[in-house]
Each structure stands twice: as C-alpha cells, then as structure tokens.
Amino acid sequence: MIQDITTKDSKQFQANVLGCKNITFEHFTVSAPDESPNTDGIHIGRSDGVNVLNSEIKTGDDCVSIGDGSKNLVINGVTCGPGHGISIGSLGLFKNEEPVDGVTVKNCTMTNTSNGVRIKTWPGAEPGTCSNIHFEDITVTNVSSPIIIDQKYCPWNKCKINEESKVKLSNISFKNIHGTSARPEAVKIICSATLPCENVELADIEITHSGPTGPAVSQCSNVKPKVSGKQNPAACSAPIPAKPTPTA
C-alpha cells in the first residue's frame, strides 16, 4: 500500500511499477511541469493487480502509462492534467512483449491534457495482444484527443508508417465519456488493417468542440464498434484524413 505520498519534479517516471503483484496507490500526488519530458506519473509494466485510487497527477507525460504484461489493473478516481492522459502502450515496439489483459479506468477526470483515454501501438514492428480494456465514467475538459486508439503511433517518424500494427486489440469499451475536446477529433479509433479491432463498444459519448473548424467529429478505421446510448459526435461519421494529426 502506497498512501499519501507526493512526488515532485522527478527527472523521469515519478513511479515505476515493474514486475509487481497486488500494489495499491491511494491519495498519491504527482506534481511536475507540463513541459517536462518522459515524466509519466505512474508507469506500470509486467504487473498483476495494481490499483491506482483517488490520486491527483499533474505531469508532462502520461498521467498513468500501462506497458506490456500488465493485467488486472484498476484506475479509479484519478484527476489528470496537465499531462498526456491515461495511456495503454505504446505496445508492439519490442520483441516478446507480454499481453495486456484486464484494465479498468473509471471515475477519472482529465483537464487540459493532450489525450484522454488512449491505446497506442506501433505500426510494423512486433506482435502482441491487448484485451478486456474498459474506460467508464470519464470527464474531459479541453482535452485534445479525448478518446483515441492509435495503431499508427509513430512519434518522431521513427517507424514504418506504411506497415500495419501487429498488436491485436479486442474487447474494449468506452462508456459514459463526456465533456469538451480542444480539437475537432473527439473520437479517433484507428485500428490495424491486418488485425482489425474486435468487439469495441461506444456507449453514451457526449463530447463537444467549439472552434473555427467546426463541431466535434468521430473517426474510425478498420473497426465496426457496437454503439449504444447517446453519441455526440455520431459514431464513426467522419472520414479519416490522408495525413492524420500526430499525437504526443
């Protein structure tokens, strides 16, 4: 149990949870400038049964990042921002990555972050799987990419962008996610053409954008999500641009 601890201005990850079992962070506070690189709040990898509860994370990278081999994770009651949101990945860059299985992100608030809830995998590169991922009851305020699956994740163009990701994504749900998007692309689900996303669900999505380029849009590629409840923007209604906007 890691409770009532504050970490401030770490040079790299604020907390790195690697090869752990049954670890709980509660009332954990992270404070770092929004321009500080690679200062993930809590990074979790190859671990089973990690809980991050009722914590406040302000940092320059992902508030919580989830690497390969993570299973049975619960992230509940986290406020994130500034930062890059709550991210699974990136996956598929290295050989022999272990599956990610069973992640629940619930009751979280993102404010002025570059992403909300995100799964990112590299094109080309190595195989892997990521399944049973549930994002629920999320509030986003002025978030650049509130809902994003990016299987063309390619920062600094260090990848084979024309190849498809070999990471299979399945059983993923986004439920009751509401608020405002800083950019028009409120929902972006870009899956692999060779391994399309399977069993993706969008339920009760209400994300608005007001800006010169028009209202919020929802883009999908290589996925046929199951849709229920309110959908604003209308699910998968916008075309994918030829040159997608890069994400941090």
Accessible surface in RSA format (square Angstrom, percent):
REM  Atomic radii and reference values for relative SASA: ProtOr
REM  Chains: A
REM  Algorithm: Lee & Richards
REM  Probe-radius: 1.40
REM  Slices: 20
REM RES _ NUM      All-atoms   Total-Side   Main-Chain    Non-polar    All polar
REM                ABS   REL    ABS   REL    ABS   REL    ABS   REL    ABS   REL
RES MET A   1   134.54  69.7  70.66  46.8  63.88 152.1  53.90  45.8  80.64 106.8
RES ILE A   2    58.24  33.1  55.28  41.2   2.96   7.1  58.24  41.9   0.00   0.0
RES GLN A   3    81.27  45.4  67.40  49.3  13.87  33.0  11.08  23.6  70.20  53.2
RES ASP A   4   105.13  73.6  74.00  73.7  31.13  73.6  36.14  85.1  68.99  68.8
RES ILE A   5    85.20  48.5  82.16  61.2   3.04   7.3  84.74  61.0   0.46   1.2
RES THR A   6    88.68  63.1  59.78  60.6  28.90  68.9  36.47  49.0  52.21  78.9
RES THR A   7    24.17  17.2  20.35  20.6   3.81   9.1  16.48  22.1   7.68  11.6
RES LYS A   8   138.61  67.6 114.01  70.0  24.60  58.6  83.49  75.1  55.12  58.7
RES ASP A   9    77.07  54.0  55.97  55.7  21.11  49.9  28.96  68.2  48.11  48.0
RES SER A  10    32.90  27.8  17.50  23.4  15.40  35.5  17.57  37.4  15.33  21.5
RES LYS A  11   192.12  93.7 167.67 102.9  24.45  58.2 118.29 106.5  73.83  78.6
RES GLN A  12   107.45  60.1 106.11  77.5   1.34   3.2  48.10 102.4  59.35  45.0
RES PHE A  13    66.11  33.1  52.23  32.4  13.87  36.1  52.23  31.7  13.87  39.7
RES GLN A  14    21.69  12.1   0.00   0.0  21.69  51.6   0.00   0.0  21.69  16.5
RES ALA A  15    15.76  14.5   8.83  13.6   6.94  15.8  15.76  22.2   0.00   0.0
RES ASN A  16    89.30  61.6  56.24  54.3  33.06  79.6  19.94  48.0  69.36  67.0
RES VAL A  17     8.28   5.4   6.51   5.9   1.77   4.3   8.28   7.2   0.00   0.0
RES LEU A  18   113.93  63.5  93.51  66.9  20.42  51.3  93.53  65.7  20.41  54.9
RES GLY A  19    59.75  73.7   0.00   N/A  59.75  73.7  26.27  72.1  33.49  75.0
RES CYS A  20    36.77  27.8  27.07  30.2   9.70  22.8   6.53  16.6  30.23  32.6
RES LYS A  21   145.09  70.8 125.44  77.0  19.64  46.8  70.49  63.4  74.60  79.5
RES ASN A  22   115.53  79.7  89.59  86.6  25.94  62.5  31.19  75.1  84.34  81.5
RES ILE A  23    39.91  22.7  39.74  29.6   0.17   0.4  39.86  28.7   0.04   0.1
RES THR A  24    24.28  17.3  22.82  23.1   1.46   3.5   7.71  10.4  16.57  25.1
RES PHE A  25     5.31   2.7   5.31   3.3   0.00   0.0   5.31   3.2   0.00   0.0
RES GLU A  26    32.92  18.9  32.92  24.9   0.00   0.0   1.04   2.0  31.88  26.0
RES HIS A  27    89.76  49.1  82.81  57.6   6.95  17.8  63.80  65.8  25.96  30.2
RES PHE A  28     8.06   4.0   7.91   4.9   0.15   0.4   7.91   4.8   0.15   0.4
RES THR A  29    43.54  31.0  43.54  44.1   0.00   0.0  21.81  29.3  21.73  32.8
RES VAL A  30     0.80   0.5   0.00   0.0   0.80   1.9   0.00   0.0   0.80   2.2
RES SER A  31    35.35  29.9  35.29  47.1   0.06   0.1  13.50  28.7  21.86  30.6
RES ALA A  32     9.15   8.4   0.22   0.3   8.93  20.3   3.17   4.5   5.98  15.8
RES PRO A  33    62.90  45.8  50.55  46.1  12.36  44.9  62.29  51.4   0.61   3.8
RES ASP A  34    85.56  59.9  68.89  68.6  16.67  39.4  12.88  30.3  72.68  72.5
RES GLU A  35   136.68  78.5 109.73  83.0  26.95  64.2  74.34 143.8  62.34  50.9
RES SER A  36    19.78  16.7  15.74  21.0   4.05   9.3  19.67  41.9   0.11   0.2
RES PRO A  37   102.74  74.9  93.01  84.8   9.73  35.4 100.34  82.8   2.40  14.9
RES ASN A  38    78.28  54.0  77.64  75.0   0.64   1.5   3.92   9.4  74.36  71.9
RES THR A  39     2.29   1.6   2.29   2.3   0.00   0.0   2.29   3.1   0.00   0.0
RES ASP A  40     9.49   6.6   9.49   9.4   0.00   0.0   0.00   0.0   9.49   9.5
RES GLY A  41     0.00   0.0   0.00   N/A   0.00   0.0   0.00   0.0   0.00   0.0
RES ILE A  42     0.00   0.0   0.00   0.0   0.00   0.0   0.00   0.0   0.00   0.0
RES HIS A  43    33.14  18.1  33.14  23.0   0.00   0.0  17.74  18.3  15.41  17.9
RES ILE A  44     0.30   0.2   0.30   0.2   0.00   0.0   0.30   0.2   0.00   0.0
RES GLY A  45     2.73   3.4   0.00   N/A   2.73   3.4   2.73   7.5   0.00   0.0
RES ARG A  46    99.29  41.7  85.99  43.8  13.30  31.7  35.64  48.7  63.65  38.6
RES SER A  47     2.46   2.1   0.00   0.0   2.46   5.7   2.43   5.2   0.04   0.1
RES ASP A  48    31.85  22.3  31.70  31.6   0.15   0.4   9.86  23.2  22.00  21.9
RES GLY A  49    14.17  17.5   0.00   N/A  14.17  17.5  12.99  35.6   1.18   2.6
RES VAL A  50     0.56   0.4   0.00   0.0   0.56   1.4   0.00   0.0   0.56   1.5
RES ASN A  51    43.71  30.1  43.71  42.2   0.00   0.0   2.01   4.8  41.70  40.3
RES VAL A  52     0.19   0.1   0.19   0.2   0.00   0.0   0.19   0.2   0.00   0.0
RES LEU A  53    45.02  25.1  45.02  32.2   0.00   0.0  45.02  31.6   0.00   0.0
RES ASN A  54    74.65  51.5  63.45  61.3  11.20  27.0  17.59  42.3  57.05  55.1
RES SER A  55     5.11   4.3   0.00   0.0   5.11  11.8   3.42   7.3   1.69   2.4
RES GLU A  56    75.32  43.2  74.52  56.4   0.80   1.9  19.51  37.7  55.81  45.6
RES ILE A  57     0.25   0.1   0.00   0.0   0.25   0.6   0.00   0.0   0.25   0.7
RES LYS A  58    88.98  43.4  88.98  54.6   0.00   0.0  39.43  35.5  49.55  52.8
RES THR A  59     0.00   0.0   0.00   0.0   0.00   0.0   0.00   0.0   0.00   0.0
RES GLY A  60     5.87   7.2   0.00   N/A   5.87   7.2   0.32   0.9   5.54  12.4
RES ASP A  61    20.78  14.6  20.78  20.7   0.00   0.0   0.00   0.0  20.77  20.7
RES ASP A  62     2.22   1.6   2.22   2.2   0.00   0.0   0.00   0.0   2.22   2.2
RES CYS A  63     0.00   0.0   0.00   0.0   0.00   0.0   0.00   0.0   0.00   0.0
RES VAL A  64     0.00   0.0   0.00   0.0   0.00   0.0   0.00   0.0   0.00   0.0
RES SER A  65     2.37   2.0   2.37   3.2   0.00   0.0   2.37   5.0   0.00   0.0
RES ILE A  66     0.00   0.0   0.00   0.0   0.00   0.0   0.00   0.0   0.00   0.0
RES GLY A  67     8.97  11.1   0.00   N/A   8.97  11.1   8.97  24.6   0.00   0.0
RES ASP A  68    26.18  18.3  23.81  23.7   2.37   5.6   1.05   2.5  25.13  25.1
RES GLY A  69     7.07   8.7   0.00   N/A   7.07   8.7   2.12   5.8   4.95  11.1
RES SER A  70     0.00   0.0   0.00   0.0   0.00   0.0   0.00   0.0   0.00   0.0
RES LYS A  71    96.07  46.9  96.07  58.9   0.00   0.0  39.25  35.3  56.82  60.5
RES ASN A  72    87.62  60.4  76.31  73.7  11.31  27.2  26.79  64.5  60.83  58.8
RES LEU A  73     2.30   1.3   0.11   0.1   2.19   5.5   0.11   0.1   2.19   5.9
RES VAL A  74    55.74  36.7  55.74  50.5   0.00   0.0  55.74  48.4   0.00   0.0
RES ILE A  75     0.38   0.2   0.38   0.3   0.00   0.0   0.38   0.3   0.00   0.0
RES ASN A  76    41.73  28.8  41.62  40.2   0.11   0.3   5.00  12.0  36.73  35.5
RES GLY A  77    20.45  25.2   0.00   N/A  20.45  25.2  13.60  37.3   6.85  15.3
RES VAL A  78     0.39   0.3   0.00   0.0   0.39   0.9   0.03   0.0   0.37   1.0
RES THR A  79    63.92  45.5  63.09  64.0   0.83   2.0  59.09  79.4   4.83   7.3
RES CYS A  80     3.39   2.6   0.03   0.0   3.36   7.9   1.18   3.0   2.21   2.4
RES GLY A  81    14.23  17.6   0.00   N/A  14.23  17.6   1.94   5.3  12.29  27.5
RES PRO A  82    40.29  29.4  39.60  36.1   0.69   2.5  39.68  32.8   0.61   3.8
RES GLY A  83     7.02   8.7   0.00   N/A   7.02   8.7   1.43   3.9   5.59  12.5
RES HIS A  84    39.10  21.4  39.10  27.2   0.00   0.0  21.42  22.1  17.68  20.6
RES GLY A  85     0.00   0.0   0.00   N/A   0.00   0.0   0.00   0.0   0.00   0.0
RES ILE A  86     0.19   0.1   0.06   0.0   0.12   0.3   0.06   0.0   0.12   0.3
RES SER A  87     0.04   0.0   0.00   0.0   0.04   0.1   0.04   0.1   0.00   0.0
RES ILE A  88     0.27   0.2   0.27   0.2   0.00   0.0   0.27   0.2   0.00   0.0
RES GLY A  89     6.48   8.0   0.00   N/A   6.48   8.0   0.58   1.6   5.90  13.2
RES SER A  90    40.25  34.0  17.17  22.9  23.08  53.2   0.03   0.1  40.22  56.3
RES LEU A  91     5.09   2.8   5.09   3.6   0.00   0.0   5.09   3.6   0.00   0.0
RES GLY A  92     0.05   0.1   0.00   N/A   0.05   0.1   0.03   0.1   0.02   0.0
RES LEU A  93    70.48  39.2  57.36  41.0  13.11  33.0  57.36  40.3  13.11  35.3
RES PHE A  94   137.54  68.8 135.06  83.7   2.48   6.5 137.54  83.4   0.00   0.0
RES LYS A  95   149.18  72.8 132.67  81.4  16.52  39.3  96.65  87.0  52.54  56.0
RES ASN A  96   133.16  91.8 108.37 104.7  24.79  59.7  39.56  95.2  93.60  90.5
RES GLU A  97    28.13  16.2  11.03   8.3  17.10  40.7   4.59   8.9  23.54  19.2
RES GLU A  98    76.22  43.8  71.74  54.3   4.48  10.7  25.37  49.1  50.84  41.5
RES PRO A  99    78.04  56.9  74.24  67.7   3.80  13.8  74.32  61.4   3.72  23.1
RES VAL A 100     0.19   0.1   0.16   0.1   0.02   0.1   0.16   0.1   0.02   0.1
RES ASP A 101    59.04  41.4  57.86  57.6   1.19   2.8  10.16  23.9  48.88  48.8
RES GLY A 102    19.11  23.6   0.00   N/A  19.11  23.6  18.41  50.5   0.70   1.6
RES VAL A 103     0.68   0.4   0.00   0.0   0.68   1.6   0.00   0.0   0.68   1.8
RES THR A 104    43.90  31.2  43.80  44.4   0.10   0.2  20.56  27.6  23.34  35.3
RES VAL A 105     0.06   0.0   0.06   0.1   0.00   0.0   0.06   0.1   0.00   0.0
RES LYS A 106    66.29  32.3  66.29  40.7   0.00   0.0  17.24  15.5  49.05  52.3
RES ASN A 107    75.11  51.8  59.70  57.7  15.40  37.1  22.96  55.3  52.15  50.4
RES CYS A 108     1.47   1.1   0.00   0.0   1.47   3.5   0.03   0.1   1.44   1.6
RES THR A 109    48.85  34.7  48.53  49.2   0.32   0.8  25.13  33.8  23.72  35.9
RES MET A 110     0.00   0.0   0.00   0.0   0.00   0.0   0.00   0.0   0.00   0.0
RES THR A 111    53.48  38.0  52.39  53.1   1.08   2.6  39.65  53.3  13.82  20.9
RES ASN A 112    91.04  62.8  71.66  69.2  19.38  46.7  23.93  57.6  67.11  64.9
RES THR A 113     2.93   2.1   0.00   0.0   2.93   7.0   1.22   1.6   1.71   2.6
RES SER A 114    31.56  26.7  24.45  32.6   7.11  16.4  26.72  56.9   4.84   6.8
RES ASN A 115     0.60   0.4   0.60   0.6   0.00   0.0   0.00   0.0   0.60   0.6
RES GLY A 116     0.00   0.0   0.00   N/A   0.00   0.0   0.00   0.0   0.00   0.0
RES VAL A 117     0.18   0.1   0.18   0.2   0.00   0.0   0.18   0.2   0.00   0.0
RES ARG A 118     0.73   0.3   0.56   0.3   0.17   0.4   0.10   0.1   0.63   0.4
RES ILE A 119     0.17   0.1   0.11   0.1   0.06   0.2   0.11   0.1   0.06   0.2
RES LYS A 120    14.64   7.1  14.64   9.0   0.00   0.0   0.00   0.0  14.64  15.6
RES THR A 121     0.00   0.0   0.00   0.0   0.00   0.0   0.00   0.0   0.00   0.0
RES TRP A 122    16.50   6.6  16.12   7.8   0.38   0.9  16.12   8.6   0.38   0.6
RES PRO A 123     2.14   1.6   0.00   0.0   2.14   7.8   0.00   0.0   2.14  13.3
RES GLY A 124     0.20   0.2   0.00   N/A   0.20   0.2   0.16   0.4   0.04   0.1
RES ALA A 125    33.26  30.6   9.21  14.2  24.05  54.7  22.66  31.9  10.59  28.1
RES GLU A 126    37.43  21.5  37.07  28.0   0.36   0.9   1.47   2.8  35.96  29.4
RES PRO A 127    84.08  61.3  79.38  72.4   4.70  17.1  79.51  65.6   4.58  28.4
RES GLY A 128    18.98  23.4   0.00   N/A  18.98  23.4  15.11  41.5   3.87   8.7
RES THR A 129    62.56  44.5  58.98  59.8   3.58   8.5  53.20  71.5   9.36  14.2
RES CYS A 130     0.00   0.0   0.00   0.0   0.00   0.0   0.00   0.0   0.00   0.0
RES SER A 131    22.64  19.1  22.64  30.2   0.00   0.0   8.72  18.6  13.92  19.5
RES ASN A 132    54.75  37.8  54.41  52.6   0.33   0.8  13.72  33.0  41.03  39.7
RES ILE A 133     0.00   0.0   0.00   0.0   0.00   0.0   0.00   0.0   0.00   0.0
RES HIS A 134    69.91  38.2  69.91  48.6   0.00   0.0  51.44  53.0  18.47  21.5
RES PHE A 135     0.30   0.2   0.17   0.1   0.13   0.3   0.17   0.1   0.13   0.4
RES GLU A 136    51.74  29.7  51.74  39.1   0.00   0.0   1.03   2.0  50.71  41.4
RES ASP A 137    42.07  29.5  36.25  36.1   5.82  13.8  13.91  32.7  28.15  28.1
RES ILE A 138     0.11   0.1   0.11   0.1   0.00   0.0   0.11   0.1   0.00   0.0
RES THR A 139    46.27  32.9  46.27  46.9   0.00   0.0  27.80  37.3  18.46  27.9
RES VAL A 140     0.88   0.6   0.17   0.1   0.72   1.7   0.17   0.1   0.72   1.9
RES THR A 141    61.78  43.9  61.64  62.5   0.14   0.3  44.66  60.0  17.11  25.9
RES ASN A 142    74.32  51.2  71.15  68.8   3.17   7.6  15.59  37.5  58.72  56.8
RES VAL A 143     0.00   0.0   0.00   0.0   0.00   0.0   0.00   0.0   0.00   0.0
RES SER A 144    25.99  22.0  25.99  34.7   0.00   0.0   3.35   7.1  22.64  31.7
RES SER A 145     1.12   0.9   1.12   1.5   0.00   0.0   0.32   0.7   0.80   1.1
RES PRO A 146     0.17   0.1   0.00   0.0   0.17   0.6   0.00   0.0   0.17   1.0
RES ILE A 147     0.19   0.1   0.00   0.0   0.19   0.5   0.00   0.0   0.19   0.5
RES ILE A 148     0.43   0.2   0.39   0.3   0.04   0.1   0.39   0.3   0.04   0.1
RES ILE A 149     0.02   0.0   0.02   0.0   0.00   0.0   0.02   0.0   0.00   0.0
RES ASP A 150    16.78  11.8  16.78  16.7   0.00   0.0   2.43   5.7  14.35  14.3
RES GLN A 151     1.10   0.6   0.06   0.0   1.04   2.5   0.06   0.1   1.04   0.8
RES LYS A 152    53.39  26.0  45.74  28.1   7.65  18.2  38.39  34.6  15.00  16.0
RES TYR A 153    20.12   9.4  19.78  11.3   0.34   0.9   3.43   2.6  16.69  20.6
RES CYS A 154    21.50  16.3   4.89   5.4  16.61  39.0   5.48  13.9  16.02  17.3
RES PRO A 155    17.38  12.7   8.57   7.8   8.80  32.0  16.98  14.0   0.40   2.5
RES TRP A 156   195.34  78.4 159.49  77.2  35.85  84.2 145.02  77.3  50.32  81.6
RES ASN A 157   131.48  90.7 110.97 107.2  20.51  49.4  26.33  63.4 105.15 101.6
RES LYS A 158   147.73  72.1 126.16  77.4  21.57  51.4  87.49  78.8  60.24  64.2
RES CYS A 159    36.94  27.9   2.63   2.9  34.31  80.6  15.75  39.9  21.19  22.9
RES LYS A 160   125.33  61.1 117.30  72.0   8.02  19.1  74.15  66.7  51.17  54.5
RES ILE A 161    79.38  45.2  76.60  57.1   2.77   6.7  76.60  55.2   2.77   7.5
RES ASN A 162   140.53  96.9 113.29 109.5  27.23  65.6  35.41  85.2 105.12 101.6
RES GLU A 163    73.35  42.1  68.86  52.1   4.49  10.7  33.52  64.8  39.83  32.5
RES GLU A 164    45.80  26.3  37.77  28.6   8.02  19.1  15.28  29.6  30.52  24.9
RES SER A 165     0.49   0.4   0.00   0.0   0.49   1.1   0.00   0.0   0.49   0.7
RES LYS A 166    87.51  42.7  84.83  52.0   2.68   6.4  67.86  61.1  19.65  20.9
RES VAL A 167     0.48   0.3   0.48   0.4   0.00   0.0   0.48   0.4   0.00   0.0
RES LYS A 168    47.27  23.1  46.84  28.7   0.43   1.0  36.24  32.6  11.03  11.7
RES LEU A 169     0.00   0.0   0.00   0.0   0.00   0.0   0.00   0.0   0.00   0.0
RES SER A 170    23.82  20.1  23.82  31.8   0.00   0.0   9.66  20.6  14.16  19.8
RES ASN A 171    54.09  37.3  52.03  50.3   2.05   4.9   7.28  17.5  46.80  45.2
RES ILE A 172     1.67   1.0   0.00   0.0   1.67   4.0   0.30   0.2   1.37   3.7
RES SER A 173     5.96   5.0   5.96   8.0   0.00   0.0   4.26   9.1   1.70   2.4
RES PHE A 174     0.20   0.1   0.20   0.1   0.00   0.0   0.20   0.1   0.00   0.0
RES LYS A 175    72.24  35.2  72.24  44.3   0.00   0.0  19.73  17.8  52.51  55.9
RES ASN A 176    60.38  41.6  60.11  58.1   0.27   0.7  14.28  34.4  46.09  44.6
RES ILE A 177     0.00   0.0   0.00   0.0   0.00   0.0   0.00   0.0   0.00   0.0
RES HIS A 178    68.95  37.7  68.95  47.9   0.00   0.0  40.40  41.6  28.55  33.2
RES GLY A 179    22.09  27.2   0.00   N/A  22.09  27.2  17.34  47.6   4.75  10.6
RES THR A 180    58.65  41.7  58.65  59.5   0.00   0.0  55.16  74.1   3.48   5.3
RES SER A 181     5.97   5.0   0.00   0.0   5.97  13.7   0.00   0.0   5.97   8.4
RES ALA A 182    38.66  35.5  16.20  25.0  22.45  51.1  20.10  28.3  18.56  49.2
RES ARG A 183    65.56  27.5  65.16  33.2   0.40   0.9  37.58  51.4  27.98  17.0
RES PRO A 184    26.80  19.5  26.80  24.4   0.00   0.0  26.80  22.1   0.00   0.0
RES GLU A 185    27.57  15.8  27.16  20.5   0.41   1.0   1.20   2.3  26.37  21.5
RES ALA A 186     0.00   0.0   0.00   0.0   0.00   0.0   0.00   0.0   0.00   0.0
RES VAL A 187     2.44   1.6   2.44   2.2   0.00   0.0   2.44   2.1   0.00   0.0
RES LYS A 188    10.05   4.9  10.05   6.2   0.00   0.0   8.22   7.4   1.83   2.0
RES ILE A 189     0.00   0.0   0.00   0.0   0.00   0.0   0.00   0.0   0.00   0.0
RES ILE A 190    17.83  10.1  17.83  13.3   0.00   0.0  17.83  12.8   0.00   0.0
RES CYS A 191     2.33   1.8   0.00   0.0   2.33   5.5   0.00   0.0   2.33   2.5
RES SER A 192     0.81   0.7   0.00   0.0   0.81   1.9   0.81   1.7   0.00   0.0
RES ALA A 193    52.21  48.0  32.57  50.3  19.65  44.7  32.73  46.1  19.49  51.6
RES THR A 194    98.19  69.8  71.14  72.1  27.05  64.5  72.34  97.2  25.85  39.1
RES LEU A 195    61.02  34.0  60.73  43.5   0.29   0.7  61.02  42.9   0.00   0.0
RES PRO A 196    59.26  43.2  59.14  53.9   0.11   0.4  59.14  48.8   0.11   0.7
RES CYS A 197     8.69   6.6   0.00   0.0   8.69  20.4   0.00   0.0   8.69   9.4
RES GLU A 198    98.28  56.4  96.42  72.9   1.85   4.4  33.22  64.3  65.06  53.1
RES ASN A 199    98.10  67.7  73.65  71.2  24.45  58.9  27.10  65.2  71.00  68.6
RES VAL A 200     0.82   0.5   0.00   0.0   0.82   2.0   0.00   0.0   0.82   2.2
RES GLU A 201    32.62  18.7  32.62  24.7   0.00   0.0   2.80   5.4  29.83  24.4
RES LEU A 202     1.28   0.7   1.28   0.9   0.00   0.0   1.28   0.9   0.00   0.0
RES ALA A 203     8.31   7.6   8.31  12.8   0.00   0.0   8.31  11.7   0.00   0.0
RES ASP A 204    67.54  47.3  64.78  64.5   2.76   6.5  15.12  35.6  52.41  52.3
RES ILE A 205     1.60   0.9   1.60   1.2   0.00   0.0   1.60   1.1   0.00   0.0
RES GLU A 206    53.58  30.8  53.17  40.2   0.41   1.0  38.12  73.7  15.46  12.6
RES ILE A 207     0.05   0.0   0.00   0.0   0.05   0.1   0.00   0.0   0.05   0.1
RES THR A 208    62.34  44.3  60.20  61.0   2.13   5.1  49.03  65.9  13.31  20.1
RES HIS A 209    24.37  13.3  10.80   7.5  13.57  34.7  11.34  11.7  13.03  15.2
RES SER A 210   112.23  94.8  82.39 110.0  29.83  68.7  52.82 112.5  59.41  83.2
RES GLY A 211    32.51  40.1   0.00   N/A  32.51  40.1  14.84  40.7  17.67  39.6
RES PRO A 212   147.27 107.3 101.87  92.9  45.40 165.0 116.13  95.9  31.14 193.5
RES THR A 213   106.36  75.6  72.68  73.7  33.68  80.3  77.14 103.6  29.22  44.2
RES GLY A 214    25.00  30.8   0.00   N/A  25.00  30.8  24.45  67.1   0.55   1.2
RES PRO A 215   102.47  74.7  98.77  90.0   3.70  13.5 100.57  83.0   1.90  11.8
RES ALA A 216    12.17  11.2   2.22   3.4   9.95  22.6   2.22   3.1   9.95  26.4
RES VAL A 217    42.09  27.7  41.14  37.2   0.94   2.3  42.09  36.6   0.00   0.0
RES SER A 218     0.73   0.6   0.73   1.0   0.00   0.0   0.27   0.6   0.46   0.6
RES GLN A 219    10.09   5.6  10.09   7.4   0.00   0.0   0.00   0.0  10.09   7.6
RES CYS A 220    22.44  17.0   4.58   5.1  17.86  42.0   4.61  11.7  17.84  19.2
RES SER A 221    30.46  25.7  23.39  31.2   7.07  16.3  10.54  22.4  19.92  27.9
RES ASN A 222    60.18  41.5  38.67  37.4  21.51  51.8  11.73  28.2  48.45  46.8
RES VAL A 223    20.03  13.2   1.04   0.9  18.99  45.8   3.96   3.4  16.08  43.6
RES LYS A 224   197.53  96.4 169.30 103.9  28.23  67.2 118.87 107.0  78.66  83.8
RES PRO A 225    23.71  17.3   7.73   7.0  15.98  58.1   7.73   6.4  15.98  99.3
RES LYS A 226   129.35  63.1 119.98  73.6   9.37  22.3  83.51  75.2  45.84  48.8
RES VAL A 227    70.83  46.6  41.80  37.8  29.02  69.9  41.80  36.3  29.02  78.7
RES SER A 228    48.73  41.2  41.14  54.9   7.59  17.5  40.11  85.4   8.62  12.1
RES GLY A 229    57.16  70.5   0.00   N/A  57.16  70.5  28.01  76.9  29.15  65.3
RES LYS A 230   134.60  65.7 122.44  75.1  12.16  28.9  80.23  72.2  54.37  57.9
RES GLN A 231    36.49  20.4  15.71  11.5  20.78  49.5  13.95  29.7  22.54  17.1
RES ASN A 232    55.25  38.1  54.50  52.7   0.75   1.8  11.31  27.2  43.94  42.5
RES PRO A 233     9.16   6.7   4.71   4.3   4.45  16.2   7.97   6.6   1.19   7.4
RES ALA A 234    58.93  54.2  51.78  79.9   7.15  16.3  52.53  74.0   6.41  17.0
RES ALA A 235    27.09  24.9   6.29   9.7  20.79  47.3   6.93   9.8  20.15  53.4
RES CYS A 236    46.73  35.3  22.91  25.5  23.82  56.0  20.89  52.9  25.84  27.9
RES SER A 237    72.48  61.2  34.91  46.6  37.56  86.5  34.71  73.9  37.77  52.9
RES ALA A 238    18.14  16.7   9.11  14.1   9.03  20.5  12.21  17.2   5.92  15.7
RES PRO A 239   117.22  85.4 101.02  92.1  16.19  58.9 112.55  92.9   4.66  29.0
RES ILE A 240    64.25  36.6  39.99  29.8  24.26  58.5  40.03  28.8  24.21  65.7
RES PRO A 241    56.30  41.0  41.13  37.5  15.17  55.2  53.36  44.1   2.94  18.3
RES ALA A 242   108.58  99.8  65.51 101.1  43.06  98.0  78.16 110.1  30.41  80.6
RES LYS A 243   185.29  90.4 168.30 103.3  16.99  40.4 111.67 100.5  73.62  78.4
RES PRO A 244    69.01  50.3  56.14  51.2  12.88  46.8  56.14  46.3  12.88  80.0
RES THR A 245    51.54  36.7  42.43  43.0   9.12  21.7  32.90  44.2  18.64  28.2
RES PRO A 246   117.15  85.4  96.68  88.1  20.47  74.4 107.85  89.0   9.31  57.8
RES THR A 247    20.62  14.7   3.68   3.7  16.93  40.4   8.19  11.0  12.43  18.8
RES ALA A 248    60.76  55.9  31.71  48.9  29.05  66.1  53.89  75.9   6.87  18.2
END  Absolute sums over single chains surface
CHAIN  1 A    10688.3       8674.7       2013.6       5919.1       4769.2
END  Absolute sums over all chains
TOTAL         10688.3       8674.7       2013.6       5919.1       4769.2
